[in-house]
Amino acid sequence: MSASPQTPEAVLRRLEWSVVRRLQGLLQGDYRSLFRGHGTDLADIREYQYYDDVRHIDWNVTARLDTPYVRQYQEDREITAWFLLDLSPSIEFEAATVSKRVVLAEFTAVLSRLLTGKGNRVGALLFSAGVERLIPAASGRRQVLHLLDVIFKHRVSRSAPSTDLGKALDDAARMIRRRSVVFVVSDFITTGEWEKALGRLAVKHEVVAVRLFDPLETQLPDLGLVTFQDSETGEQVFVDTHDKGFRHRFVKIAAEREDNLRQAFAKAGVDALELSTDDDLVDAIMNFVEMRKRRIAAFSGNMPTEMAS
């Protein structure tokens, strides 16, 4: 990850050389394991491949030929991706490395550049207390620069209402009318319930949860007496981090939150990419690709033997 960005052009140029080119070389044939298109016009029927969405299997043809076949749609070669971007105050958290906001910007730029490089379209919805801005989907490098520029310039007032992820997800479900790939990029620090809203969005779209976090949010070092401030509400509290009992309770609560988040993603039926502020972006994305490949292969393995052969 990098320090705070200067200009969208400089940041994108650096990412193209240091991240995008490496990922293009590593992904190659695995590209569709990360991105899958959706369409409505049937173009062809072909034999099933391990990266295919099992929802596209043509069961009539499969039963007749005793080999899995999938329907290929006209738009399978084109993808529309939306980035639902959390730009609430908690995203500004920055410890020893960089802020979650910088990680959000770099991830969005890299994925957008990979997609637009294949002729696909990307758009974005920026949210805090619900969706606050929509950037219509478009293709090309200029669109990626536009997304970066908006992310860098967007400011959230400290007096703004607390983050409402559930409302943002429902807003996105109403605004994105055509089936798309939706990346929910957030630290998932929010008020209210959001799990059911995520599930509703996943019914209509292919959803990937990208959870941003800083290591200090899960492990608390011995720093003595420090002031903690709630980034969403501004409320402050003094704590003694030298107290081993306090640090132990902090870690326990953080671990419980981690488990609850993973269970929520699984229940909603979405894949999750956990992205730390000290992660290597290439490694994180490639690990995610491998996870998706294993999940798809395992899901296919659960089909009836005569269908999976």
C-alpha positions as CSV (number, residue, x, y, z in Angstrom):
1,M,0.0,0.0,0.0
2,S,1.1,3.6,-0.5
3,A,1.1,6.8,1.4
4,S,-1.7,9.4,0.8
5,P,-2.2,9.9,-2.9
6,Q,-1.5,13.1,-4.7
7,T,-3.4,13.0,-8.0
8,P,-5.6,10.4,-9.6
9,E,-3.3,10.2,-12.6
10,A,-0.2,9.6,-10.5
11,V,-1.9,7.0,-8.3
12,L,-3.4,5.1,-11.3
13,R,-0.1,5.1,-13.2
14,R,1.7,3.7,-10.2
15,L,-0.9,1.0,-9.6
16,E,-0.9,0.1,-13.3
17,W,2.8,-0.6,-13.1
18,S,3.0,-2.2,-9.7
19,V,-0.3,-4.0,-9.3
20,V,-2.5,-4.2,-12.4
21,R,0.3,-5.6,-14.7
22,R,1.2,-8.3,-12.1
23,L,-2.4,-9.3,-11.7
24,Q,-3.0,-9.5,-15.5
25,G,-0.1,-11.9,-15.7
26,L,-1.1,-14.0,-12.8
27,L,-4.9,-14.2,-13.6
28,Q,-4.8,-15.0,-17.3
29,G,-7.2,-18.0,-17.7
30,D,-8.5,-17.5,-14.1
31,Y,-10.0,-14.1,-15.0
32,R,-13.5,-15.5,-15.1
33,S,-13.0,-17.0,-11.6
34,L,-13.0,-13.4,-10.3
35,F,-15.5,-11.8,-12.8
36,R,-18.4,-13.4,-14.4
37,G,-20.8,-11.7,-16.8
38,H,-24.6,-11.9,-16.8
39,G,-27.0,-11.6,-19.6
40,T,-30.5,-12.3,-20.8
41,D,-30.1,-13.3,-24.5
42,L,-29.1,-16.9,-25.0
43,A,-26.2,-17.1,-27.4
44,D,-24.9,-20.7,-27.1
45,I,-24.8,-23.8,-25.0
46,R,-21.4,-25.3,-24.2
47,E,-19.9,-27.9,-21.9
48,Y,-19.5,-26.9,-18.3
49,Q,-16.2,-25.6,-17.0
50,Y,-15.1,-25.5,-13.3
51,Y,-15.4,-21.6,-13.2
52,D,-18.9,-21.5,-14.6
53,D,-21.9,-20.4,-12.5
54,V,-23.9,-23.5,-11.7
55,R,-27.1,-21.4,-12.0
56,H,-26.4,-21.3,-15.8
57,I,-26.5,-25.1,-16.1
58,D,-29.1,-26.3,-18.7
59,W,-30.5,-29.3,-16.9
60,N,-32.4,-30.6,-19.9
61,V,-29.3,-30.8,-22.1
62,T,-27.3,-32.1,-19.2
63,A,-29.7,-35.0,-18.6
64,R,-29.9,-35.8,-22.3
65,L,-26.1,-35.9,-22.9
66,D,-25.1,-37.1,-19.4
67,T,-22.6,-34.3,-19.2
68,P,-23.0,-30.9,-17.6
69,Y,-23.8,-28.1,-20.1
70,V,-24.3,-24.4,-19.4
71,R,-26.2,-21.7,-21.2
72,Q,-23.9,-18.9,-22.5
73,Y,-25.6,-15.5,-22.8
74,Q,-24.9,-12.7,-25.2
75,E,-23.5,-10.4,-22.4
76,D,-21.3,-13.1,-20.9
77,R,-18.4,-11.3,-22.5
78,E,-19.3,-8.0,-20.9
79,I,-19.6,-7.2,-17.2
80,T,-21.1,-4.2,-15.4
81,A,-19.6,-3.8,-12.0
82,W,-20.7,-1.5,-9.3
83,F,-18.6,-0.4,-6.3
84,L,-20.7,0.4,-3.2
85,L,-18.1,2.5,-1.3
86,D,-18.2,3.3,2.4
87,L,-16.8,6.8,2.9
88,S,-18.0,7.2,6.4
89,P,-15.7,8.7,9.2
90,S,-14.5,5.3,10.4
91,I,-12.8,4.7,7.0
92,E,-10.4,7.5,7.8
93,F,-8.8,5.4,10.6
94,E,-5.0,5.3,10.1
95,A,-2.4,3.6,12.3
96,A,1.2,2.9,11.3
97,T,0.6,2.2,7.6
98,V,-2.2,3.9,5.7
99,S,-5.8,4.7,6.2
100,K,-8.6,2.4,5.2
101,R,-9.7,5.1,2.8
102,V,-6.5,4.8,0.8
103,V,-6.9,1.0,0.7
104,L,-10.5,1.5,-0.6
105,A,-9.3,3.8,-3.3
106,E,-6.5,1.6,-4.5
107,F,-8.6,-1.6,-4.5
108,T,-11.4,0.2,-6.5
109,A,-8.8,1.6,-9.0
110,V,-7.2,-1.8,-9.5
111,L,-10.4,-3.7,-10.0
112,S,-11.9,-1.0,-12.2
113,R,-8.7,-1.0,-14.4
114,L,-8.8,-4.8,-14.7
115,L,-12.4,-4.6,-15.8
116,T,-12.3,-1.6,-18.1
117,G,-9.2,-3.1,-19.7
118,K,-11.4,-5.9,-20.9
119,G,-14.0,-3.5,-22.3
120,N,-16.4,-3.8,-19.2
121,R,-18.2,-1.0,-17.5
122,V,-17.8,0.2,-13.9
123,G,-19.8,2.6,-11.7
124,A,-19.9,3.6,-8.0
125,L,-22.3,4.4,-5.2
126,L,-20.8,6.4,-2.3
127,F,-22.5,6.0,1.0
128,S,-22.3,6.9,4.7
129,A,-25.9,7.4,6.1
130,G,-27.3,5.8,3.0
131,V,-26.2,6.4,-0.6
132,E,-25.1,10.0,-1.1
133,R,-23.7,10.0,-4.7
134,L,-24.0,7.8,-7.8
135,I,-21.4,7.7,-10.5
136,P,-23.0,6.1,-13.6
137,A,-21.3,3.0,-15.1
138,A,-18.9,3.7,-18.0
139,S,-15.8,2.1,-19.5
140,G,-12.3,3.3,-20.2
141,R,-9.4,4.6,-18.3
142,R,-11.0,8.0,-17.9
143,Q,-13.7,6.4,-15.9
144,V,-11.2,5.0,-13.4
145,L,-9.6,8.4,-13.1
146,H,-13.0,9.9,-12.4
147,L,-13.7,7.3,-9.7
148,L,-10.4,8.1,-8.0
149,D,-11.0,11.8,-8.2
150,V,-14.4,11.5,-6.6
151,I,-13.1,9.3,-3.8
152,F,-10.2,11.6,-3.0
153,K,-12.4,14.7,-2.9
154,H,-15.4,13.3,-1.1
155,R,-15.7,14.5,2.5
156,V,-18.1,13.4,5.2
157,S,-19.1,15.8,8.0
158,R,-18.4,14.6,11.5
159,S,-21.9,15.9,12.4
160,A,-23.4,13.6,9.7
161,P,-25.7,10.8,10.9
162,S,-24.0,7.5,11.7
163,T,-23.3,5.0,9.0
164,D,-26.4,3.0,8.0
165,L,-25.1,0.1,5.8
166,G,-28.5,-1.6,5.7
167,K,-30.0,1.5,4.1
168,A,-27.1,1.9,1.7
169,L,-27.6,-1.8,0.6
170,D,-31.3,-1.3,0.0
171,D,-30.6,2.0,-1.8
172,A,-28.2,0.1,-4.1
173,A,-30.7,-2.6,-4.8
174,R,-33.2,0.0,-6.0
175,M,-30.6,2.0,-8.0
176,I,-28.9,-0.9,-9.8
177,R,-31.6,-2.3,-12.0
178,R,-29.7,-4.7,-14.2
179,R,-27.9,-7.8,-12.9
180,S,-24.3,-6.8,-12.1
181,V,-21.3,-7.6,-10.0
182,V,-21.4,-5.5,-6.9
183,F,-18.4,-5.0,-4.7
184,V,-19.4,-3.8,-1.2
185,V,-16.2,-2.1,0.0
186,S,-16.6,-1.2,3.7
187,D,-15.3,-1.8,7.2
188,F,-18.8,-2.9,8.2
189,I,-18.8,-0.6,11.2
190,T,-22.4,0.6,11.2
191,T,-25.5,1.1,13.2
192,G,-28.6,-1.1,12.8
193,E,-29.0,-4.4,11.0
194,W,-27.7,-4.9,7.5
195,E,-27.4,-8.7,7.1
196,K,-30.9,-9.2,5.5
197,A,-30.3,-6.3,3.2
198,L,-27.1,-7.9,2.0
199,G,-29.0,-11.1,1.3
200,R,-31.6,-9.3,-0.7
201,L,-29.0,-7.6,-2.8
202,A,-27.2,-11.0,-3.4
203,V,-30.5,-12.5,-4.7
204,K,-30.5,-10.0,-7.5
205,H,-26.7,-9.5,-8.1
206,E,-23.4,-11.3,-7.7
207,V,-22.1,-9.6,-4.6
208,V,-18.6,-9.6,-3.1
209,A,-18.1,-8.2,0.4
210,V,-14.7,-6.4,0.6
211,R,-14.1,-5.9,4.4
212,L,-11.5,-3.2,5.2
213,F,-9.7,-3.3,8.6
214,D,-6.6,-2.2,10.4
215,P,-4.7,-4.7,12.6
216,L,-5.0,-2.3,15.5
217,E,-8.8,-2.9,15.4
218,T,-8.2,-6.5,16.4
219,Q,-5.0,-6.4,18.4
220,L,-4.4,-3.7,21.0
221,P,-0.7,-3.1,22.0
222,D,0.4,-1.9,25.4
223,L,0.5,1.9,24.9
224,G,-0.3,3.0,28.4
225,L,-3.1,5.5,29.0
226,V,-4.6,6.6,25.7
227,T,-7.8,8.3,24.4
228,F,-10.1,6.3,22.2
229,Q,-12.5,8.2,20.0
230,D,-15.5,6.7,18.2
231,S,-14.9,7.7,14.6
232,E,-18.6,7.6,13.9
233,T,-20.0,9.6,16.9
234,G,-16.9,11.5,18.1
235,E,-17.4,10.2,21.6
236,Q,-14.1,9.9,23.6
237,V,-13.1,7.6,26.4
238,F,-9.8,7.1,28.3
239,V,-8.5,3.6,28.7
240,D,-5.4,2.0,30.3
241,T,-3.9,-0.3,27.6
242,H,-1.3,-1.4,30.1
243,D,-4.1,-3.4,31.8
244,K,-3.7,-7.0,30.5
245,G,-7.3,-7.8,31.4
246,F,-8.5,-4.9,29.3
247,R,-6.4,-6.0,26.3
248,H,-7.7,-9.5,26.7
249,R,-11.3,-8.4,26.6
250,F,-10.6,-6.2,23.6
251,V,-9.2,-9.1,21.6
252,K,-12.1,-11.3,22.7
253,I,-14.7,-8.8,21.5
254,A,-12.8,-8.2,18.3
255,A,-12.7,-12.0,17.6
256,E,-16.4,-12.3,18.3
257,R,-17.1,-9.5,15.8
258,E,-14.9,-11.3,13.2
259,D,-16.8,-14.5,13.6
260,N,-20.2,-12.7,13.4
261,L,-19.2,-10.9,10.2
262,R,-18.0,-14.2,8.5
263,Q,-21.3,-15.9,9.6
264,A,-23.3,-12.9,8.2
265,F,-21.5,-13.1,4.8
266,A,-22.0,-16.9,4.6
267,K,-25.7,-16.6,5.5
268,A,-26.2,-13.9,2.8
269,G,-24.5,-16.2,0.3
270,V,-21.7,-13.8,-0.6
271,D,-18.0,-14.3,-1.0
272,A,-15.8,-12.1,1.2
273,L,-12.4,-10.6,0.7
274,E,-10.8,-9.4,3.9
275,L,-8.4,-6.5,3.1
276,S,-6.0,-5.2,5.8
277,T,-4.2,-1.9,5.6
278,D,-0.9,-3.8,5.7
279,D,-1.8,-6.4,3.0
280,D,-0.1,-6.7,-0.3
281,L,-3.0,-6.0,-2.8
282,V,-1.8,-8.5,-5.3
283,D,-1.5,-11.3,-2.7
284,A,-4.9,-10.5,-1.3
285,I,-6.7,-10.5,-4.6
286,M,-5.0,-13.8,-5.7
287,N,-5.8,-15.4,-2.4
288,F,-9.4,-14.4,-3.0
289,V,-9.4,-15.9,-6.5
290,E,-8.1,-19.2,-5.2
291,M,-10.8,-19.2,-2.6
292,R,-13.5,-18.6,-5.2
293,K,-12.1,-21.4,-7.3
294,R,-12.2,-23.8,-4.4
295,R,-15.7,-22.8,-3.5
296,I,-17.0,-23.2,-7.0
297,A,-15.3,-26.6,-7.3
298,A,-16.7,-27.7,-3.9
299,F,-20.2,-26.6,-4.9
300,S,-19.9,-28.5,-8.2
301,G,-18.8,-31.5,-6.2
302,N,-22.0,-31.5,-4.3
303,M,-24.1,-32.0,-7.4
304,P,-25.5,-35.4,-8.2
305,T,-22.8,-37.7,-9.5
306,E,-24.4,-38.1,-12.9
307,M,-24.5,-34.3,-13.2
308,A,-21.0,-33.6,-12.0
309,S,-19.2,-36.2,-14.1
